[in-house]
Amino acid sequence: MDGGGGNAALNTSCRQSIELTHLRTTFLLTL
């Protein structure tokens, strides 16, 4: 159970990182 929680946290961190990169790419493309 504990390992699953850590996995979920890691997943959220990964998703946030991907979204941030996506936003930055979109921003640069708009410029």
C-alpha positions as CSV (number, residue, x, y, z in Angstrom):
1,M,0.0,0.0,0.0
2,D,2.8,2.4,0.9
3,G,4.6,1.7,-2.3
4,G,1.4,2.4,-4.3
5,G,1.1,5.8,-2.6
6,G,4.7,6.7,-3.5
7,N,4.0,5.6,-7.1
8,A,1.0,7.9,-7.3
9,A,3.0,10.8,-6.0
10,L,5.7,10.2,-8.6
11,N,3.0,10.0,-11.2
12,T,1.6,13.4,-10.2
13,S,5.1,14.9,-10.3
14,C,5.7,13.5,-13.7
15,R,2.4,14.8,-15.0
16,Q,3.1,18.3,-13.6
17,S,6.5,18.3,-15.3
18,I,5.0,17.2,-18.6
19,E,2.3,19.9,-18.4
20,L,4.9,22.5,-17.6
21,T,7.0,21.5,-20.6
22,H,3.9,21.5,-22.8
23,L,2.9,25.0,-21.6
24,R,6.4,26.3,-22.1
25,T,6.5,24.9,-25.7
26,T,3.1,26.4,-26.5
27,F,4.2,29.7,-25.1
28,L,7.4,29.7,-27.2
29,L,5.5,28.7,-30.3
30,T,3.1,31.6,-29.7
31,L,6.0,34.0,-29.6
